[in-house]
Amino acid sequence: MDAFHSPRHIRRLLLPLTAGLCAIALVSGCSDADSNSPETSPTTSAPAAPSAGYLQSEYEAVIKNVLPSVVQIETSNGLGSGVVYDTKGHIVTNAHVVGNDTTFKVTVATGEKVLKASLVAAYPEQDLAVLKLDTAPDGLRPAKFGDSRKVQVGQIVLAMGSPLGLSSSVTQGIVSALGRTVSESRAGGGTGATIANMVQTSAAINPGNSGGALVNLDSEVIGIPTLAAIDPQLGNTAAPGIGFAIPVSMVKTVADQIIKSGKVTNSGRAALNITGRTVVDQNYQPAGVALVSVTKGGAAEKAGLRAGDIITRIGDLPVTTITSLSEALASDKPGQKVTVTYLRNGAEKTAQVTLGEI
């Protein structure tokens, strides 16, 4: 398990108060200078690599296309970012950006006019939320959302948002890894969410980037920047080039349900349907999750688990804390069967549990 999955190593990102060159195939014997050369068979060379000017023009086009869809969100606690979701004025952002607020000031990238917005709903379990502008201005431009299945490691990406209060800022990097499971600390207003299938990126992500856009060179949003890794050896400062974004598939799933129903009706997130707490061993080291209560008719109760049992393993994954329990379940689906190893009165037992839903 990566060290960065520990909640003390992850921080939320709410900020407190030239023309391109075409690649062509070259054929010998075509220029005037070669008109007197001996006849030879035509030879096709490899296509020319895109020039720096070509890449620059690609960046400029993406920024022009997407930045008008990225907004700055002002809350009672600070600044964050958001992405325009549709022409009706819905904006998707992180739940930790909105905190406990229900009204917000929103500034779009294309103008200085401050717009008012209200909370539709937040879903802290996935650290996502949807706001709606009280009045959607003419010309409001929704972002184009991509396909998580097409995201590849090594893909060039741009991060857009308001880091350190600098609105309409853009940084660039690549997709460094896929499928990361990351837990967010509750400290400083974090949601404590454990999120699976995160996109790891080297694009610089700083406080204020939360809720903004991670974009590919097709001008598609592929993720919502949410977390940055913290290096404890550097005084808990951000570890350079290690940031995480919620994948666009989950963003669309949650946003669509909130817009339609005012809440998430189908999370797709597996759960044991228990309330638990971390327990420690004789050396005061985390040693498992004690069940404080089990939901009546929930997954754990149906499998015979009861209050007082201590879970130590889910399948082959050790469970020592509440966070590691969440991480062990993060990639599972409701209805899936897992083997739960637990202690009851000091004796080790196992149970086959059909997972429920958060």
Salt bridges, closest charged atoms under 4 A:
ASP2 OD2 - HIS5 NE2 3.88
ASP2 OD2 - ARG180 NH1 2.92
ASP86 OD2 - HIS90 ND1 2.83
ASP127 OD2 - HIS96 ND1 2.74
ASP147 OD2 - ARG149 NH2 2.93
GLU184 OE2 - HIS96 ND1 3.45
GLU220 OE2 - LYS144 NZ 3.70
ASP309 OD2 - ARG344 NH2 2.80
